[in-house]
Amino acid sequence: MTKTKFNLGVVQETPLIPLWARAAEIKGTDPIIVDPKSAEMLEAIDYDFDKFATATNSQIGACLRGIIIDNWVHAYLQKHPQGSVVDIGTGLNTRFERVDNSEVSWFNLDLPDVMALRKQFFAETERRQLVKAADTQPCMFVAEGVLMFLSEHQVKQLFANLLREFPGSLFAFDSIVVLIHSSLAKYLSPSIS
């Protein structure tokens, strides 16, 4: 089998970690998340995934984050079966395959090089597109593993834009909270502590 080669930037390469995590998880005896599409993609991509093999905490964290957000999307689709989900910074996420209710309109957004790689594994359909169409129902936006790459100003602007343009919509995202012990604060710049 010929493997897919790619050339992604450093930030755009980060989707390979959760892809690996989901693919590795399926091999466990009691997997957190079951994602055969990720395993299929992992086998098809020409990349040294072995370098992640010792990243057990990253694997567990990515899978837990994925299943939590899957559950939020399921809950949204229970209320809005024909609703829209916009996956910001979609990377190589396979959430559509895991939560599709045969009615949702799904929109994947990411940088051009990532989208070129995605197109090798996912076909656009009437319900799965790259461009957001107007809709009267609230949308659900998902930004998994994305906001940490944006500045505080960019995150605030994103929230403001979504509030203005998509009132009543939901936004599922993950965040990292850093707690610093007071004895370490003296080693940090004043803006961090």
MDTraj code that builds the backbone (N, CA, C; nanometers):
import mdtraj as md
import numpy as np

residues = "MET THR LYS THR LYS PHE ASN LEU GLY VAL VAL GLN GLU THR PRO LEU ILE PRO LEU TRP ALA ARG ALA ALA GLU ILE LYS GLY THR ASP PRO ILE ILE VAL ASP PRO LYS SER ALA GLU MET LEU GLU ALA ILE ASP TYR ASP PHE ASP LYS PHE ALA THR ALA THR ASN SER GLN ILE GLY ALA CYS LEU ARG GLY ILE ILE ILE ASP ASN TRP VAL HIS ALA TYR LEU GLN LYS HIS PRO GLN GLY SER VAL VAL ASP ILE GLY THR GLY LEU ASN THR ARG PHE GLU ARG VAL ASP ASN SER GLU VAL SER TRP PHE ASN LEU ASP LEU PRO ASP VAL MET ALA LEU ARG LYS GLN PHE PHE ALA GLU THR GLU ARG ARG GLN LEU VAL LYS ALA ALA ASP THR GLN PRO CYS MET PHE VAL ALA GLU GLY VAL LEU MET PHE LEU SER GLU HIS GLN VAL LYS GLN LEU PHE ALA ASN LEU LEU ARG GLU PHE PRO GLY SER LEU PHE ALA PHE ASP SER ILE VAL VAL LEU ILE HIS SER SER LEU ALA LYS TYR LEU SER PRO SER ILE SER".split()
xyz = np.array([
    [0.0834, -0.1176, 0.0000],
    [0.0000, 0.0000, 0.0000],
    [0.0883, 0.1246, 0.0000],
    [0.0590, 0.2203, -0.0882],
    [0.1314, 0.3458, -0.0931],
    [0.0780, 0.4379, 0.0154],
    [0.1689, 0.4914, 0.0955],
    [0.1280, 0.5782, 0.2050],
    [0.1223, 0.7231, 0.1584],
    [0.0333, 0.8002, 0.2198],
    [0.0149, 0.9406, 0.1877],
    [0.1264, 1.0232, 0.2491],
    [0.1953, 1.0999, 0.1648],
    [0.2991, 1.1900, 0.2124],
    [0.2388, 1.3293, 0.2226],
    [0.2941, 1.4113, 0.3101],
    [0.2425, 1.5467, 0.3272],
    [0.3541, 1.6364, 0.3762],
    [0.3290, 1.7658, 0.3682],
    [0.4233, 1.8646, 0.4176],
    [0.3425, 1.9707, 0.4908],
    [0.3319, 1.9556, 0.6230],
    [0.2555, 2.0485, 0.7042],
    [0.3491, 2.1375, 0.7850],
    [0.2995, 2.2555, 0.8218],
    [0.3732, 2.3423, 0.9113],
    [0.3753, 2.2827, 1.0513],
    [0.4519, 2.3433, 1.1422],
    [0.4662, 2.2912, 1.2783],
    [0.3307, 2.2867, 1.3497],
    [0.2552, 2.3950, 1.3458],
    [0.1245, 2.3979, 1.4118],
    [0.0286, 2.3018, 1.3427],
    [0.0310, 2.2989, 1.2105],
    [-0.0592, 2.2120, 1.1365],
    [-0.0269, 2.0642, 1.1557],
    [0.0945, 2.0339, 1.2007],
    [0.1335, 1.8951, 1.2247],
    [0.0736, 1.8419, 1.3555],
    [0.0291, 1.9300, 1.4425],
    [-0.0247, 1.8870, 1.5723],
    [-0.1484, 1.7983, 1.5620],
    [-0.2300, 1.8028, 1.4558],
    [-0.3443, 1.7110, 1.4484],
    [-0.3044, 1.5634, 1.4426],
    [-0.1775, 1.5370, 1.4140],
    [-0.1330, 1.3985, 1.4081],
    [-0.1333, 1.3335, 1.5467],
    [-0.1172, 1.4155, 1.6517],
    [-0.1137, 1.3597, 1.7875],
    [-0.2503, 1.3023, 1.8272],
    [-0.3608, 1.3800, 1.8180],
    [-0.4892, 1.3191, 1.8528],
    [-0.5309, 1.2081, 1.7567],
    [-0.4898, 1.2179, 1.6306],
    [-0.5184, 1.1092, 1.5362],
    [-0.4521, 0.9812, 1.5863],
    [-0.3230, 0.9907, 1.6203],
    [-0.2509, 0.8755, 1.6751],
    [-0.3169, 0.8254, 1.8030],
    [-0.3555, 0.9189, 1.8907],
    [-0.4151, 0.8806, 2.0199],
    [-0.5428, 0.8002, 1.9995],
    [-0.6298, 0.8468, 1.9110],
    [-0.7558, 0.7746, 1.8861],
    [-0.7292, 0.6398, 1.8213],
    [-0.6335, 0.6356, 1.7297],
    [-0.6012, 0.5090, 1.6626],
    [-0.5401, 0.4092, 1.7606],
    [-0.4534, 0.4569, 1.8492],
    [-0.3921, 0.3685, 1.9481],
    [-0.4939, 0.3217, 2.0511],
    [-0.5877, 0.4059, 2.0851],
    [-0.6871, 0.3746, 2.1885],
    [-0.7755, 0.2573, 2.1486],
    [-0.8043, 0.2471, 2.0221],
    [-0.8939, 0.1412, 1.9753],
    [-0.8350, 0.0024, 2.0004],
    [-0.7030, -0.0048, 2.0189],
    [-0.6365, -0.1335, 2.0435],
    [-0.6474, -0.1781, 2.1894],
    [-0.6921, -0.0882, 2.2776],
    [-0.7012, -0.1200, 2.4199],
    [-0.8172, -0.2137, 2.4504],
    [-0.8157, -0.2701, 2.5715],
    [-0.9223, -0.3631, 2.6110],
    [-1.0518, -0.2910, 2.6462],
    [-1.0435, -0.1693, 2.6964],
    [-1.1616, -0.0905, 2.7308],
    [-1.1399, 0.0524, 2.6801],
    [-1.1494, 0.0726, 2.5474],
    [-1.1136, 0.2022, 2.4899],
    [-1.2063, 0.3154, 2.5356],
    [-1.1455, 0.4309, 2.5565],
    [-1.2193, 0.5518, 2.5911],
    [-1.3046, 0.5951, 2.4727],
    [-1.2485, 0.5829, 2.3539],
    [-1.3151, 0.6249, 2.2311],
    [-1.2867, 0.5190, 2.1249],
    [-1.3859, 0.4866, 2.0456],
    [-1.3704, 0.3870, 1.9393],
    [-1.3785, 0.4611, 1.8063],
    [-1.2688, 0.4597, 1.7331],
    [-1.2586, 0.5407, 1.6123],
    [-1.1817, 0.4655, 1.5031],
    [-1.2484, 0.3718, 1.4356],
    [-1.1788, 0.2948, 1.3320],
    [-1.1275, 0.3798, 1.2156],
    [-1.1930, 0.4924, 1.1863],
    [-1.1469, 0.5789, 1.0773],
    [-1.0084, 0.6354, 1.1092],
    [-0.9845, 0.6701, 1.2349],
    [-0.8519, 0.7202, 1.2735],
    [-0.7454, 0.6127, 1.2539],
    [-0.7777, 0.4891, 1.2907],
    [-0.6828, 0.3787, 1.2724],
    [-0.6527, 0.3583, 1.1243],
    [-0.7551, 0.3671, 1.0417],
    [-0.7378, 0.3533, 0.8960],
    [-0.6485, 0.4648, 0.8422],
    [-0.6712, 0.5876, 0.8863],
    [-0.5913, 0.7012, 0.8405],
    [-0.4463, 0.6889, 0.8865],
    [-0.4280, 0.6480, 1.0114],
    [-0.2935, 0.6333, 1.0668],
    [-0.2105, 0.5378, 0.9807],
    [-0.2716, 0.4286, 0.9410],
    [-0.2019, 0.3299, 0.8577],
    [-0.1683, 0.3845, 0.7195],
    [-0.2450, 0.4830, 0.6725],
    [-0.2275, 0.5343, 0.5370],
    [-0.1319, 0.6528, 0.5273],
    [-0.0952, 0.7118, 0.6410],
    [-0.0110, 0.8321, 0.6397],
    [0.1353, 0.7944, 0.6617],
    [0.2219, 0.8493, 0.5767],
    [0.3657, 0.8267, 0.5850],
    [0.4236, 0.9230, 0.6893],
    [0.4340, 0.8743, 0.8137],
    [0.4817, 0.9568, 0.9243],
    [0.5316, 0.8642, 1.0348],
    [0.6291, 0.9098, 1.1100],
    [0.6838, 0.8298, 1.2191],
    [0.5995, 0.8493, 1.3456],
    [0.4880, 0.7782, 1.3550],
    [0.4003, 0.7875, 1.4712],
    [0.4608, 0.7198, 1.5938],
    [0.5642, 0.6389, 1.5761],
    [0.6276, 0.5710, 1.6894],
    [0.6839, 0.6696, 1.7914],
    [0.7144, 0.7902, 1.7483],
    [0.7692, 0.8879, 1.8426],
    [0.6668, 0.9303, 1.9477],
    [0.5380, 0.9000, 1.9249],
    [0.4352, 0.9313, 2.0240],
    [0.4090, 0.8155, 2.1204],
    [0.4694, 0.7009, 2.0956],
    [0.4375, 0.5781, 2.1694],
    [0.4490, 0.5905, 2.3212],
    [0.5356, 0.6768, 2.3701],
    [0.5515, 0.6905, 2.5151],
    [0.4672, 0.8048, 2.5728],
    [0.3896, 0.8691, 2.4899],
    [0.3090, 0.9840, 2.5335],
    [0.1730, 0.9380, 2.5856],
    [0.1733, 0.8531, 2.6860],
    [0.0502, 0.7956, 2.7399],
    [-0.0457, 0.9025, 2.7907],
    [0.0058, 1.0024, 2.8615],
    [-0.0825, 1.1081, 2.9130],
    [-0.1465, 1.1864, 2.7995],
    [-0.0719, 1.2147, 2.6937],
    [-0.1290, 1.2838, 2.5779],
    [-0.2362, 1.1986, 2.5118],
    [-0.2106, 1.0689, 2.5036],
    [-0.3084, 0.9792, 2.4420],
    [-0.4383, 0.9798, 2.5220],
    [-0.4282, 0.9612, 2.6514],
    [-0.5475, 0.9587, 2.7360],
    [-0.6181, 1.0938, 2.7315],
    [-0.5413, 1.2019, 2.7432],
    [-0.5999, 1.3361, 2.7406],
    [-0.6731, 1.3651, 2.6106],
    [-0.6118, 1.3317, 2.4975],
    [-0.6753, 1.3562, 2.3679],
    [-0.8035, 1.2744, 2.3526],
    [-0.8009, 1.1506, 2.3995],
    [-0.9200, 1.0652, 2.3884],
    [-1.0318, 1.1119, 2.4811],
    [-0.9963, 1.1509, 2.6031],
    [-1.0983, 1.2041, 2.6954],
    [-1.1589, 1.3329, 2.6413],
    [-1.0729, 1.4227, 2.5945],
    [-1.1223, 1.5481, 2.5359],
    [-1.2147, 1.5176, 2.4188],
    [-1.1747, 1.4238, 2.3348],
    [-1.2561, 1.3889, 2.2184],
    [-1.3923, 1.3341, 2.2557],
    [-1.3982, 1.2424, 2.3528],
    [-1.5270, 1.1827, 2.3894],
    [-1.6157, 1.2837, 2.4616],
    [-1.5567, 1.3729, 2.5410],
    [-1.6364, 1.4770, 2.6069],
    [-1.7019, 1.5674, 2.5034],
    [-1.6233, 1.6123, 2.4062],
    [-1.6803, 1.7001, 2.3033],
    [-1.7783, 1.6231, 2.2161],
    [-1.7511, 1.4967, 2.1860],
    [-1.8495, 1.4140, 2.1139],
    [-1.9830, 1.4140, 2.1885],
    [-1.9774, 1.3979, 2.3200],
    [-2.1004, 1.3958, 2.3995],
    [-2.1730, 1.5298, 2.3940],
    [-2.0987, 1.6402, 2.3942],
    [-2.1619, 1.7717, 2.3821],
    [-2.2300, 1.7859, 2.2466],
    [-2.1644, 1.7385, 2.1412],
    [-2.2241, 1.7463, 2.0076],
    [-2.3478, 1.6566, 2.0003],
    [-2.3408, 1.5367, 2.0585],
    [-2.4595, 1.4491, 2.0632],
    [-2.5755, 1.5212, 2.1308],
    [-2.5489, 1.5863, 2.2432],
    [-2.6545, 1.6583, 2.3167],
    [-2.7132, 1.7701, 2.2307],
    [-2.6280, 1.8435, 2.1605],
    [-2.6751, 1.9484, 2.0700],
    [-2.7646, 1.8895, 1.9615],
    [-2.7215, 1.7773, 1.9029],
    [-2.7980, 1.7166, 1.7940],
    [-2.9298, 1.6555, 1.8426],
    [-2.9385, 1.6217, 1.9697],
    [-3.0664, 1.5761, 2.0246],
    [-3.1684, 1.6895, 2.0200],
    [-3.1237, 1.8116, 2.0475],
    [-3.2134, 1.9279, 2.0464],
    [-3.2337, 1.9840, 1.9067],
    [-3.1295, 1.9718, 1.8231],
    [-3.1316, 2.0296, 1.6880],
    [-3.0837, 1.9257, 1.5874],
    [-3.1665, 1.8249, 1.5578],
    [-3.1200, 1.7156, 1.4709],
    [-3.0726, 1.7612, 1.3333],
    [-3.1305, 1.8683, 1.2814],
    [-3.0895, 1.9187, 1.1507],
    [-3.0009, 2.0420, 1.1650],
    [-2.9381, 2.0567, 1.2794],
    [-2.8534, 2.1722, 1.3058],
    [-2.7228, 2.1677, 1.2296],
    [-2.6413, 2.2681, 1.2542],
    [-2.5115, 2.2801, 1.1886],
    [-2.4010, 2.2745, 1.2929],
    [-2.2925, 2.2077, 1.2586],
    [-2.1739, 2.2032, 1.3430],
    [-2.0579, 2.2563, 1.2596],
    [-1.9860, 2.3517, 1.3146],
    [-1.8689, 2.4074, 1.2488],
    [-1.7476, 2.3664, 1.3321],
    [-1.6620, 2.2856, 1.2737],
    [-1.5442, 2.2343, 1.3433],
    [-1.4246, 2.3219, 1.3058],
    [-1.3910, 2.4152, 1.3940],
    [-1.2830, 2.5110, 1.3709],
    [-1.1495, 2.4430, 1.4004],
    [-1.0563, 2.4544, 1.3086],
    [-0.9275, 2.3870, 1.3271],
    [-0.9471, 2.2364, 1.3298],
    [-1.0231, 2.1870, 1.2349],
    [-1.0670, 2.0472, 1.2330],
    [-0.9526, 1.9464, 1.2290],
    [-0.8383, 1.9877, 1.1755],
    [-0.7249, 1.8954, 1.1687],
    [-0.7636, 1.7663, 1.0992],
    [-0.7322, 1.6541, 1.1616],
    [-0.7672, 1.5227, 1.1068],
    [-0.8746, 1.4571, 1.1925],
    [-0.9594, 1.5408, 1.2511],
    [-1.0639, 1.4909, 1.3382],
    [-1.1653, 1.4089, 1.2598],
    [-1.2152, 1.3056, 1.3236],
    [-1.3140, 1.2158, 1.2622],
    [-1.4465, 1.2227, 1.3382],
    [-1.4705, 1.3346, 1.4026],
    [-1.5923, 1.3484, 1.4842],
    [-1.7186, 1.3257, 1.4020],
    [-1.7213, 1.3737, 1.2798],
    [-1.8408, 1.3550, 1.1966],
    [-1.8768, 1.2069, 1.1883],
    [-1.7771, 1.1218, 1.1680],
    [-1.8024, 0.9773, 1.1601],
    [-1.8553, 0.9227, 1.2921],
    [-1.8151, 0.9810, 1.4030],
    [-1.8560, 0.9306, 1.5346],
    [-1.9929, 0.9806, 1.5793],
    [-2.0362, 1.0967, 1.5305],
    [-2.1609, 1.1545, 1.5827],
    [-2.2691, 1.1763, 1.4774],
    [-2.2414, 1.1487, 1.3525],
    [-2.3361, 1.1778, 1.2448],
    [-2.4725, 1.1139, 1.2720],
    [-2.5757, 1.1967, 1.2650],
    [-2.7134, 1.1494, 1.2853],
    [-2.7903, 1.1419, 1.1537],
    [-2.7217, 1.1514, 1.0416],
    [-2.7782, 1.1482, 0.9061],
    [-2.8587, 1.2723, 0.8712],
    [-2.8540, 1.3756, 0.9564],
    [-2.9265, 1.4996, 0.9280],
    [-2.8422, 1.6252, 0.9466],
    [-2.7397, 1.6185, 1.0299],
    [-2.6581, 1.7353, 1.0620],
    [-2.5873, 1.7894, 0.9378],
    [-2.5715, 1.9219, 0.9332],
    [-2.4857, 1.9851, 0.8330],
    [-2.3536, 2.0150, 0.9021],
    [-2.2444, 1.9676, 0.8440],
    [-2.1129, 1.9734, 0.9093],
    [-2.0174, 2.0552, 0.8239],
    [-1.9450, 2.1456, 0.8871],
    [-1.8521, 2.2326, 0.8170],
    [-1.7149, 2.2227, 0.8823],
    [-1.6172, 2.1792, 0.8060],
    [-1.4799, 2.1655, 0.8546],
    [-1.3983, 2.2868, 0.8111],
    [-1.3300, 2.3498, 0.9070],
    [-1.2466, 2.4664, 0.8782],
    [-1.1058, 2.4426, 0.9297],
    [-1.0074, 2.4700, 0.8457],
    [-0.8681, 2.4634, 0.8895],
    [-0.7818, 2.5327, 0.7858],
    [-0.6516, 2.5324, 0.8102],
    [-0.5565, 2.5941, 0.7190],
    [-0.5497, 2.5136, 0.5889],
    [-0.5118, 2.5799, 0.4781],
    [-0.5146, 2.5139, 0.3469],
    [-0.4365, 2.3830, 0.3389],
    [-0.3163, 2.3750, 0.3995],
    [-0.2389, 2.2519, 0.3874],
    [-0.3051, 2.1367, 0.4628],
    [-0.3687, 2.1666, 0.5750],
    [-0.4411, 2.0629, 0.6486],
    [-0.5634, 2.0177, 0.5687],
    [-0.6324, 2.1136, 0.5093],
    [-0.7513, 2.0781, 0.4314],
    [-0.7130, 1.9931, 0.3097],
    [-0.5978, 2.0207, 0.2499],
    [-0.5515, 1.9384, 0.1371],
    [-0.5286, 1.7939, 0.1827],
    [-0.4705, 1.7767, 0.3020],
    [-0.4509, 1.6417, 0.3559],
    [-0.5856, 1.5768, 0.3877],
    [-0.6778, 1.6531, 0.4476],
    [-0.8114, 1.5999, 0.4799],
    [-0.8814, 1.5469, 0.3543],
    [-0.8679, 1.6192, 0.2444],
    [-0.9369, 1.5801, 0.1213],
    [-0.8908, 1.4437, 0.0699],
    [-0.7757, 1.3973, 0.1161],
    [-0.7297, 1.2646, 0.0759],
    [-0.8040, 1.1534, 0.1513],
    [-0.8725, 1.1917, 0.2602],
    [-0.9418, 1.0922, 0.3426],
    [-1.0925, 1.1142, 0.3525],
    [-1.1383, 1.2368, 0.3261],
    [-1.2795, 1.2694, 0.3419],
    [-1.3315, 1.3398, 0.2170],
    [-1.4450, 1.2945, 0.1693],
    [-1.5083, 1.3590, 0.0549],
    [-1.6139, 1.4575, 0.1039],
    [-1.6211, 1.5704, 0.0359],
    [-1.7276, 1.6649, 0.0678],
    [-1.8589, 1.6086, 0.0143],
    [-1.9648, 1.6335, 0.0893],
    [-2.0983, 1.5941, 0.0478],
    [-2.1916, 1.7122, 0.0704],
    [-2.3169, 1.6923, 0.0415],
    [-2.4144, 1.7989, 0.0645],
    [-2.4203, 1.8358, 0.2131],
    [-2.3969, 1.7388, 0.2999],
    [-2.4042, 1.7648, 0.4445],
    [-2.2685, 1.7888, 0.5095],
    [-2.1607, 1.7721, 0.4359],
    [-2.0262, 1.7889, 0.4918],
    [-1.9460, 1.8774, 0.3984],
    [-1.9278, 2.0042, 0.4393],
    [-1.8688, 2.1027, 0.3502],
    [-1.7618, 2.1848, 0.4200],
    [-1.6982, 2.2703, 0.3400],
    [-1.5955, 2.3588, 0.3916],
    [-1.6452, 2.5019, 0.4101],
    [-1.7578, 2.5367, 0.3561],
    [-1.8083, 2.6732, 0.3609],
    [-1.9371, 2.6766, 0.4410],
    [-1.9509, 2.7761, 0.5288],
    [-2.0698, 2.7881, 0.6128],
    [-2.1816, 2.8559, 0.5365],
    [-2.2983, 2.7933, 0.5360],
    [-2.4167, 2.8518, 0.4737],
    [-2.5065, 2.9102, 0.5821],
    [-2.5866, 3.0087, 0.5461],
    [-2.6790, 3.0700, 0.6423],
    [-2.7828, 2.9682, 0.6869],
    [-2.8234, 2.9790, 0.8111],
    [-2.9202, 2.8854, 0.8678],
    [-2.9987, 2.9588, 0.9749],
    [-3.1220, 2.9188, 0.9957],
    [-3.2043, 2.9840, 1.0966],
    [-3.1885, 2.9203, 1.2337],
    [-3.1341, 2.8007, 1.2416],
    [-3.1145, 2.7339, 1.3701],
    [-2.9813, 2.7759, 1.4313],
    [-2.9705, 2.7650, 1.5637],
    [-2.8390, 2.7896, 1.6235],
    [-2.7397, 2.6848, 1.5743],
    [-2.6159, 2.7259, 1.5615],
    [-2.5086, 2.6351, 1.5201],
    [-2.4337, 2.5885, 1.6443],
    [-2.3561, 2.4842, 1.6266],
    [-2.2617, 2.4444, 1.7288],
    [-2.1230, 2.4553, 1.6684],
    [-2.0366, 2.5289, 1.7366],
    [-1.8987, 2.5438, 1.6947],
    [-1.8128, 2.4566, 1.7855],
    [-1.7142, 2.3897, 1.7272],
    [-1.6229, 2.3055, 1.8023],
    [-1.4815, 2.3513, 1.7699],
    [-1.4027, 2.3765, 1.8741],
    [-1.2618, 2.4134, 1.8560],
    [-1.1802, 2.3284, 1.9528],
    [-1.1447, 2.2092, 1.9087],
    [-1.0702, 2.1155, 1.9925],
    [-0.9212, 2.1298, 1.9657],
    [-0.8466, 2.1646, 2.0685],
    [-0.7016, 2.1769, 2.0541],
    [-0.6597, 2.2931, 1.9662],
    [-0.7407, 2.4003, 1.9607],
    [-0.7140, 2.5117, 1.8704],
    [-0.6805, 2.6404, 1.9443],
    [-0.7588, 2.6746, 2.0455],
    [-0.7461, 2.8061, 2.1086],
    [-0.6091, 2.8309, 2.1691],
    [-0.5386, 2.7258, 2.2088],
    [-0.4061, 2.7427, 2.2679],
    [-0.3054, 2.7999, 2.1692],
    [-0.3378, 2.7959, 2.0405],
    [-0.2480, 2.8489, 1.9393],
    [-0.2811, 2.9932, 1.9028],
    [-0.3845, 3.0487, 1.9652],
    [-0.4258, 3.1862, 1.9378],
    [-0.3858, 3.2761, 2.0534],
    [-0.3649, 3.4033, 2.0232],
    [-0.3351, 3.4992, 2.1300],
    [-0.4650, 3.5297, 2.2062],
    [-0.4503, 3.5889, 2.3225],
    [-0.5680, 3.6268, 2.4012],
    [-0.6596, 3.7174, 2.3195],
    [-0.6011, 3.8114, 2.2480],
    [-0.6796, 3.9026, 2.1644],
    [-0.7573, 3.8252, 2.0565],
    [-0.6914, 3.7300, 1.9918],
    [-0.7576, 3.6521, 1.8870],
    [-0.8734, 3.5693, 1.9431],
    [-0.8549, 3.5123, 2.0625],
    [-0.9619, 3.4335, 2.1242],
    [-1.0807, 3.5238, 2.1567],
    [-1.0533, 3.6399, 2.2161],
    [-1.1616, 3.7343, 2.2475],
    [-1.2349, 3.7776, 2.1211],
    [-1.1601, 3.8028, 2.0143],
    [-1.2214, 3.8441, 1.8873],
    [-1.3079, 3.7321, 1.8292],
    [-1.2592, 3.6091, 1.8394],
    [-1.3364, 3.4947, 1.7914],
    [-1.4694, 3.4852, 1.8660],
    [-1.4639, 3.4924, 1.9994],
    [-1.5872, 3.4873, 2.0784],
    [-1.6813, 3.6019, 2.0419],
    [-1.6268, 3.7226, 2.0279],
    [-1.7097, 3.8387, 1.9929],
    [-1.7753, 3.8197, 1.8570],
    [-1.6984, 3.7706, 1.7587],
    [-1.7541, 3.7478, 1.6245],
    [-1.8641, 3.6427, 1.6264],
    [-1.8406, 3.5336, 1.6999],
    [-1.9420, 3.4285, 1.7064],
    [-2.0687, 3.4779, 1.7751],
    [-2.0529, 3.5538, 1.8835],
    [-2.1700, 3.6094, 1.9527],
    [-2.2500, 3.7018, 1.8621],
    [-2.1794, 3.7842, 1.7847],
    [-2.2461, 3.8797, 1.6968],
    [-2.3121, 3.8102, 1.5771],
    [-2.2403, 3.7195, 1.5125],
    [-2.2881, 3.6605, 1.3879],
    [-2.3773, 3.5380, 1.4062],
    [-2.3633, 3.4695, 1.5189],
    [-2.4380, 3.3453, 1.5409],
    [-2.5022, 3.3452, 1.6792],
    [-2.5931, 3.4410, 1.7063],
    [-2.6542, 3.4469, 1.8397],
    [-2.7296, 3.3180, 1.8719],
    [-2.7205, 3.2767, 1.9971],
    [-2.7896, 3.1559, 2.0416],
    [-2.7165, 3.0273, 2.0097],
    [-2.6015, 3.0367, 1.9451],
    [-2.5254, 2.9170, 1.9095],
    [-2.4420, 2.8696, 2.0277],
    [-2.3919, 2.7484, 2.0180],
    [-2.3086, 2.6878, 2.1219],
    [-2.1648, 2.6813, 2.0739],
    [-2.0710, 2.6811, 2.1690],
    [-1.9300, 2.6748, 2.1339],
    [-1.8616, 2.5795, 2.2311],
    [-1.8185, 2.4638, 2.1809],
    [-1.7462, 2.3651, 2.2618],
    [-1.5975, 2.3812, 2.2341],
    [-1.5211, 2.3986, 2.3413],
    [-1.3780, 2.4153, 2.3271],
    [-1.3084, 2.3612, 2.4500],
    [-1.1801, 2.3387, 2.4369],
    [-1.1006, 2.2975, 2.5518],
    [-1.0045, 2.4102, 2.5837],
    [-0.9621, 2.4138, 2.7078],
    [-0.8670, 2.5165, 2.7488],
    [-0.7663, 2.4544, 2.8455],
    [-0.6569, 2.5221, 2.8598],
    [-0.5534, 2.4769, 2.9515],
    [-0.5433, 2.5797, 3.0623],
    [-0.5509, 2.5332, 3.1836],
    [-0.5367, 2.6204, 3.2993],
    [-0.4045, 2.5843, 3.3658],
    [-0.3232, 2.6833, 3.3859],
    [-0.1938, 2.6607, 3.4480],
    [-0.1994, 2.7164, 3.5900],
    [-0.1763, 2.6303, 3.6858],
    [-0.1713, 2.6724, 3.8252],
    [-0.0255, 2.6755, 3.8681],
    [0.0136, 2.7830, 3.9270],
    [0.1529, 2.8002, 3.9656],
    [0.1601, 2.8090, 4.1179],
    [0.2403, 2.7256, 4.1750],
    [0.2604, 2.7288, 4.3195],
    [0.3281, 2.8609, 4.3556],
    [0.2866, 2.9220, 4.4644],
    [0.3383, 3.0543, 4.5026],
    [0.4902, 3.0558, 4.5177],
    [0.5509, 2.9450, 4.5562],
    [0.6961, 2.9425, 4.5716],
    [0.7683, 2.9496, 4.4376],
    [0.6986, 2.9189, 4.3275],
    [0.7592, 2.9257, 4.1943],
    [0.7341, 3.0598, 4.1266],
    [0.6399, 3.1351, 4.1765],
    [0.6007, 3.2598, 4.1118],
    [0.7165, 3.3573, 4.0974],
    [0.8103, 3.3572, 4.1912],
    [0.9222, 3.4515, 4.1854],
    [1.0111, 3.4281, 4.0636],
    [1.0045, 3.3097, 4.0030],
    [1.0862, 3.2773, 3.8865],
    [1.0201, 3.3186, 3.7545],
    [0.8963, 3.3614, 3.7633],
    [0.8219, 3.3953, 3.6433],
    [0.8165, 3.5463, 3.6242],
    [0.7942, 3.5869, 3.5016],
    [0.7810, 3.7304, 3.4778],
    [0.6516, 3.7789, 3.5428],
    [0.6426, 3.9057, 3.5788],
    [0.5231, 3.9580, 3.6459],
    [0.3955, 3.9368, 3.5645],
    [0.4049, 3.9364, 3.4322],
    [0.2845, 3.9198, 3.3497],
    [0.2279, 3.7784, 3.3583],
    [0.3090, 3.6790, 3.3953],
    [0.2615, 3.5420, 3.4051],
    [0.2074, 3.5127, 3.5436],
    [0.2750, 3.5600, 3.6472],
    [0.2309, 3.5278, 3.7820],
    [0.1139, 3.6158, 3.8182],
])
top = md.Topology()
chain = top.add_chain()
for i, resn in enumerate(residues, 1):
    res = top.add_residue(resn, chain, resSeq=i)
    for name in ("N", "CA", "C"):
        top.add_atom(name, md.element.get_by_symbol(name[0]), res)
traj = md.Trajectory(xyz[None], top)
